[in-house]
Amino acid sequence: MKRRAHIHMYGDVNGVGFRFLVKQKAQSLGLKGICKQNEEKEIIIDIEGNTKSLEEFLNYIQKGVSPVTKKNSFEIEFFEDIIGYTTLKTDIV
């Protein structure tokens, strides 16, 4: 079964390699979606894939992702509707 999660990250998520690490983990799990930074320097992730991979990804996010991150928090919303992303797009290389 596929699901989608929308994650909004706050706090120490700018300049710590967060989006790069998110991209690597998501790709290794076969997840698709977007990961970008907004004007407030917060990270927005909209990601979808099979439930098991999505749960593993969310556990990874909850652990803090980057070893240089001091403090962050997040909001997660789940959706049953799938957008149909074909890649993981980020605003980094």
C-alpha positions as a Markdown table, in Angstrom:
| # | Residue | x | y | z |
|---|---|---|---|---|
| 1 | Met | 0.0 | 0.0 | 0.0 |
| 2 | Lys | 1.3 | 3.5 | -0.9 |
| 3 | Arg | 0.9 | 6.6 | 1.3 |
| 4 | Arg | 2.0 | 10.2 | 1.2 |
| 5 | Ala | 3.5 | 12.3 | 4.0 |
| 6 | His | 3.9 | 16.0 | 4.1 |
| 7 | Ile | 6.6 | 17.1 | 6.5 |
| 8 | His | 7.4 | 20.6 | 7.7 |
| 9 | Met | 10.8 | 20.9 | 9.5 |
| 10 | Tyr | 11.6 | 23.9 | 11.7 |
| 11 | Gly | 14.7 | 24.9 | 13.7 |
| 12 | Asp | 18.3 | 24.0 | 12.9 |
| 13 | Val | 17.8 | 22.7 | 9.4 |
| 14 | Asn | 19.6 | 25.3 | 7.3 |
| 15 | Gly | 23.2 | 24.8 | 6.2 |
| 16 | Val | 23.6 | 21.4 | 8.0 |
| 17 | Gly | 23.3 | 19.1 | 5.0 |
| 18 | Phe | 19.8 | 18.2 | 5.8 |
| 19 | Arg | 18.3 | 18.2 | 2.3 |
| 20 | Phe | 21.2 | 16.3 | 0.9 |
| 21 | Leu | 20.8 | 13.6 | 3.6 |
| 22 | Val | 17.0 | 13.5 | 3.1 |
| 23 | Lys | 17.5 | 13.0 | -0.6 |
| 24 | Gln | 20.0 | 10.2 | -0.1 |
| 25 | Lys | 17.8 | 8.3 | 2.4 |
| 26 | Ala | 14.6 | 8.8 | 0.3 |
| 27 | Gln | 16.3 | 7.6 | -2.9 |
| 28 | Ser | 17.7 | 4.5 | -1.1 |
| 29 | Leu | 14.2 | 3.6 | 0.0 |
| 30 | Gly | 12.7 | 4.2 | -3.4 |
| 31 | Leu | 10.6 | 7.1 | -2.2 |
| 32 | Lys | 9.5 | 10.0 | -4.6 |
| 33 | Gly | 8.5 | 13.6 | -4.0 |
| 34 | Ile | 10.0 | 17.0 | -3.2 |
| 35 | Cys | 12.3 | 18.4 | -0.6 |
| 36 | Lys | 12.9 | 22.2 | -0.6 |
| 37 | Gln | 13.6 | 25.1 | 1.6 |
| 38 | Asn | 11.0 | 27.9 | 1.9 |
| 39 | Glu | 11.6 | 31.6 | 2.4 |
| 40 | Glu | 11.7 | 31.2 | 6.2 |
| 41 | Lys | 14.6 | 28.7 | 5.9 |
| 42 | Glu | 12.3 | 25.8 | 6.9 |
| 43 | Ile | 12.3 | 22.5 | 5.0 |
| 44 | Ile | 9.2 | 21.2 | 3.3 |
| 45 | Ile | 9.1 | 17.5 | 2.3 |
| 46 | Asp | 6.2 | 16.0 | 0.4 |
| 47 | Ile | 7.0 | 12.3 | -0.1 |
| 48 | Glu | 5.3 | 9.1 | -1.1 |
| 49 | Gly | 5.9 | 5.5 | -1.5 |
| 50 | Asn | 5.1 | 2.1 | 0.1 |
| 51 | Thr | 4.1 | 2.2 | 3.8 |
| 52 | Lys | 7.1 | 0.3 | 5.1 |
| 53 | Ser | 9.7 | 2.6 | 3.3 |
| 54 | Leu | 7.8 | 5.7 | 4.4 |
| 55 | Glu | 7.8 | 4.6 | 8.0 |
| 56 | Glu | 11.6 | 3.9 | 7.8 |
| 57 | Phe | 12.1 | 7.3 | 6.3 |
| 58 | Leu | 10.1 | 9.0 | 9.1 |
| 59 | Asn | 12.0 | 7.2 | 11.8 |
| 60 | Tyr | 15.2 | 8.5 | 10.1 |
| 61 | Ile | 13.8 | 12.1 | 10.1 |
| 62 | Gln | 12.8 | 11.8 | 13.8 |
| 63 | Lys | 16.3 | 10.9 | 14.8 |
| 64 | Gly | 17.6 | 14.2 | 13.6 |
| 65 | Val | 19.2 | 13.2 | 10.3 |
| 66 | Ser | 22.3 | 15.4 | 10.4 |
| 67 | Pro | 24.9 | 15.0 | 13.2 |
| 68 | Val | 25.5 | 18.7 | 13.1 |
| 69 | Thr | 21.9 | 19.6 | 13.8 |
| 70 | Lys | 21.4 | 20.9 | 17.3 |
| 71 | Lys | 17.6 | 21.3 | 17.5 |
| 72 | Asn | 14.7 | 20.8 | 15.2 |
| 73 | Ser | 11.1 | 20.0 | 15.2 |
| 74 | Phe | 8.5 | 19.0 | 12.7 |
| 75 | Glu | 4.9 | 18.5 | 11.8 |
| 76 | Ile | 3.8 | 15.5 | 9.8 |
| 77 | Glu | 0.5 | 15.0 | 7.9 |
| 78 | Phe | -0.4 | 11.7 | 6.2 |
| 79 | Phe | -2.5 | 11.4 | 3.1 |
| 80 | Glu | -4.0 | 8.3 | 1.4 |
| 81 | Asp | -4.1 | 10.1 | -2.0 |
| 82 | Ile | -1.0 | 9.7 | -4.1 |
| 83 | Ile | 0.3 | 12.5 | -6.3 |
| 84 | Gly | 2.3 | 10.2 | -8.5 |
| 85 | Tyr | 5.8 | 11.7 | -8.2 |
| 86 | Thr | 8.3 | 10.0 | -10.5 |
| 87 | Thr | 11.5 | 11.3 | -8.9 |
| 88 | Leu | 12.7 | 13.0 | -5.7 |
| 89 | Lys | 13.2 | 16.6 | -6.6 |
| 90 | Thr | 15.2 | 18.9 | -4.4 |
| 91 | Asp | 16.4 | 22.5 | -4.6 |
| 92 | Ile | 20.0 | 21.3 | -4.1 |
| 93 | Val | 22.2 | 19.3 | -6.5 |
